[in-house]
């Protein structure tokens, strides 16, 4: 009995330290999510490709359309942060989905637009977040401090390079989002097949050019998706990247080889802005909340996200938001 209690206590301490690091160093604002604080809630539906049903018993992957709530967001800690850093460099964005299950209840997923995550464990996440603390003199993080972190954690380099190299997105609708974590499909016989997923925009990937940067304000993506939806639906195709022997299932800093088999699993269509934005802001898009037929891997960051999201919800719902809201 003592060992599980110690592990619970250790996790609670890590969550508290992670929350403090985000609150102190990423620009969080009371009443908002500690990550992905500015977003827009949308409605739509997801339809799985019929062939995927042979690989999983998950009820939302059997081929019938299911209703969805989608949240598109800017991942910066502050709801007032710009959507891009420059004409060439974009910010981290997110696509979160809540699938309505035919039997009742919901399943949730969340995917950013980065190719890899820069921390493999909760402790690494806390350390790299603290390394981003801003200098009182310059208002910017210390490059030297970040380089010292990278020197100790070489596994963080692909994720950090991916974040630094993100192009500025022209639209949420033309952005690819990567699930990053490994899961398992489980079929009716109990066969487990590990996979990672991504959402590919059906409109194709489009990025900024210098003319966009000259005319668009710092925050523009939410206004743009509203305008785009007024003209018609937007959509993403869901692809599953199937693992092979030796591919890491518990290390989100390591991408799998690009030649791994891709299986098209379905299509997400978003057709309107959600009528109750406060309802969507109250949702927790826990990436471990999956139905029978899909199992989370043992990735420690995946399970830590679940704990951090729950604590973020507890804190923000007990706080008053500023009178001036983000876009």
N, C-alpha and C positions, 0 to 999 in steps of 0.2 A: 504493500500500500504506500509506503514512503516514497518509492521511486517515481510512480506516476505523479504524486503530489509535487515532488521536486521539479519534474519536467513541466508541470502546469505553471508553477511559480516562475521557473526560468523563462517560459514563453511570455508570461505576463510582464516580466521585467523587460524582455526584448521589445515587446510591443510598445511599452511605455517609453523606452529609449528611442525607438524609431519615431514615435509621434513627436517627442520633444525635438529630435533632430529636424524633422520636417517643419515643425512650427517655428523653429528658431532660424532656419537657414534657407527655406524655399519660398518665403513670402506669403505664407498662409494667412487667411483672413477669417475671423470668427464667423461662424454660421455657414461656412462653406466646407466642401470636401477638402481633405488634406492633400489630395492629388486629384487632378482632373476637375478643378472647381468650377470652371465655366463650360457649360454645355447646353445642348438643346435636345429636348425629348421629341421623338417622332413615333409614328405608328406605321405598321406594315405587316407583312407576312413572310414566312419562310416555307419553302417547299423542297423537301429532300428528293434527290434523284432516286427512283425506285430501286436501282441496283444496290444502293448502300444498305438497304434493309437486310440483305443476305449476310452482312458483316456485323450487325448490331441489333439488339432488341430495343434500343432506345425509342420511346414512343414518338418523339418528334422527328425521327429519321426514318419513318416508314413510308413516306411518299405523299401523305395528305398534307395540305396547307395548314400551318398553325399560325395563329396571331402572334405578333411580336411588338414589344416596346423597345425602341432603339435610342441610345443616347450617344451623340457625337460630341467630342470634347477636346479642349486644349489641356494638355497634361501639366502645364506649369503649376507651381504651388499657389500662385496668386490668380484670382479671377480677373484681375486687371492687366495681366501680362499680354503682350502682343502675340499675334499668331505666327509671326516670323521675326527672325533676328536681322535679316537683310534681304536684299533681292535674291541672293543665292542660297541663304541658309534658313531653313524652316525650323519650326518647333515640333516637339513630340505631341502627337494627337492620339485620340482613342476612339474606338467603336465598341460599345457595349450592347449586348442583346439580352432581352428577357423573352424566352420562348414560353408560350402558354401550352402546357401539356394537356393532351386530350382527356386524361383521367382526372385532371384538376391539378392545381399547383403550377410551379414554374421552374424552369432551368435557366441559369444565367452564365454568360461568358463575357470576357472583356479582352480586347486585343489592341495593342498600340501599333504605331506605324514604324517601329524600329526593328532591325533585323536580329538583334540579340540584346540581352539584358546585361548590365555591367556588374552584377553581383550574383554570386552563386549561393550565398547563405544569408540568413538574417543579419549575422554579425557584419558581413561585408557590406550589406545595404546600409546599415547604421553608420559604418565607418565612411563610406563614400558620400553619404549625405552630410555628415559632419565636415568632411573635407571641402564641401562647397560653401562653407561659411564665408560671408563677404567681408572684405576689409572695410573698416570705418573710414579709411582715408580715400580709397578708390571706389568703393561700392561694388567691387567685383571679387569673385573668388580668387584665391592665390593659385597661379599656375604651378608654382613650385610645390605647394601642398598636394595638388592633384597628381603631379608627377611622382611624388614620393609614394602616394597610394598605388599608382600603377606599377611602380618598381616592386612593391611588395605583393601585388595581385595582378600578375600578367594576364590572367584569365579575363580581366575587366576590359582589356584593350579593344576587342572587337565591338563590344557594346558601346564603349565611349566613342570609338571612331564612327560607329553607325549613327549615334546621336549628333555628333559634330558635323557629319556629312549629309544630314537630312536636307534635301532640297525644299524650298518653300512650296507648299501645296497651293494650287489654284483653287481647289475645292475639296471638301470632304468626299464628294462623290467621285473624285478622280484620284483617290489615295488608297493604297494597299495597306491592310492591317494584318499583323502577324500575331497569332495566339501565343507563340514562344514556348509554352509549356507542353510537355508530353502528357498524353492521355492514352487509355486503352479502349478500343472498341471490343465489346463482348457479345458474341452471337448466341443463338439458342442452345448450342452445345457447350457453351462455356469457353470457347476458344477466344483468347485475348490477343489483339493486334495493336501494338503501340503506334501512335501517330502524333503529329503536330498539325495545326491547321492555319490557314490564312484566308482572308477575304480579298478577292481580286475585283477591282471595280469594273463593271461591265462597260463603262464609258471609256475605259483605258486610263492609264496613269498620265496626268498632266501636271506640269510644274510652272512656276513663275517665269516671267521674263522681265526685263528692265522696265518695259512700259507698264506692266501690272504694278510694280513697286512704286512707280511715280504717281499713280492715281488712286491706289487703294489705301484705306486707313490701316493703322496697326492691327485693329480687330475687324475682321471682315468675313471670316468663314461662316459664322452663324447667319449673318445677313445673306450671304451668297446661297447657302443651302435653302433658306426660306424662299428666295427668289426662284431657284431652280425647281423646287417642288411645286411652286405655283404654275409652272409650265408643264409638269409631268413627273412621273415616278423616277426614282433613282434605284440602282440595284448593285449588288455584289454577288459574285459566285463564291461558294465555299469549296475550298480544296483541302484535302487531307494528304499530308506527306507521310508515307508509310516507312517506318523504321526498318533497318536491317540489323543483323547481328553486329554488336559492338557500338552502335549509336547510343550516345548518352541519353538516358531517360530522366536523370535527376540533376542535370546541370544546364541551367537556362542561359549560361554565358556561351555555350558551344552550339553553333549551328550544325545541322546535318548536311552531308554532301548534297549539292543541288541535283545530282542525277537520281536521287531517290524517287521511287514511283509516286506520282500524284494521282489521286482519285477525286474526281469531281463529286461532291456530296450534296449539292443543292444550290438554291438561289434565294437570296434575301432581297425583297422588294420593299422599299419605303415609299409611301405615297402621300403622307400628310404630316403636318406638325401636330404633335400631341396636344389635345385640348386642355390638359392640366399639367402645366410645367412644374408646379410645386409637388405634385404626386411623383413625377419622374425624379425630381431632385431628392425625394425621400427614399428612393430605392437603393438597395445595395446590390451591385452586380458582382457577386461572389463567384470567382472562377472555379471554385470547387463544388458549386451547387449544380450537380449533373444528375440525370436520372439513371436508373438501372439500364445497363447496356453501354454506358460510358463510365469509365473509372479514372479518377485522377492518378497520376504517377506519384512516386515518392519525392518529387522535386520539393526541397524545403522552402524555396521562395514561393511556390504556388500555394502551399498551405499557410505560409506566413502572410501572404496577401489577404487570405480569408480573415485572419485574426486582426490585421491592421484595418481592413475595410470596416469590420464590425465596430472597432474602437473609434474610427473616424466618424461613423454614423452616430455613435453614442455622444461624442463630444459636440458635433455640429448641431444636433437637434436640441441640445441644452443651451445653445448660445443664440444671441440675437444678431441678425445680419445687419450690416451697415445700411443706412437709409438710401444711399446711392448704390444701386445694384450694377453688376457687370452687364455687358451687352446681352 
